[in-house]
Amino acid sequence: MSKVQAGVVALVALIVGLVASVYIAPPQVGPQTQHVSLYPQARVLPDFELVANDGQKVTPLTLKNHWSLVFVGYTYCPDICPTTLAELKGIYPELQKIPTDNPIQVMFISVDPKRDSTERLNEYINFFNPDFIAASAEHVQLFPLVRAMGMMYSMSESTDNPNYLVDHSSSVVVVNPEAQVIGRFKPDFEVGKLPISEGQKILEDMPAIIARAQS
């Protein structure tokens, strides 16, 4: 086979491949997301019982019939927590305008039960938005719940130090109206930039996430 013939064969193969990709490859179903990392399968959460900032119990039923944006942290967090909650506060009015039978709610889970009392959580979360839920519990409840959501936390130093810090994930997790975790918004890790989940990216993707679930 000459070089010319080989080139023609390669060109024909390329054209056939392009045609096949358009007409044979299965189309992607539903509106497309740009930022969220969706899990291949929804994750069922374990049973849990937390105490909310208003003193009410938070259980899987609290997540039912809502789309929930869940973030873990603690009220003494110096940077990621208040910045993320401020981002969520900024987009919350627009989130409420997204057409859905299951309203969007925001939940902040404190992984520092030693210092974050119900009263402190209430004062803290109301600073951002009184519609937000803040909740906590003992670590025996928190560890398996946070892990099942695809996140983590750990005490970076002894809690005997009154100013101890807590290491924790900075993603915002998406929970569907069946109380299943379907994905998360992960921060971009860039040198010199605080790793937070950007509110605008969440706002851009939530309509598509909801529409895909309803289709």
Summary of the structure (lengths in Angstrom):
residues: 215
radius of gyration: 22.0
end to end distance: 52.3
largest distance: 82.2
contacts: 624
relative contact order: 0.21
helix: 36%
strand: 22%
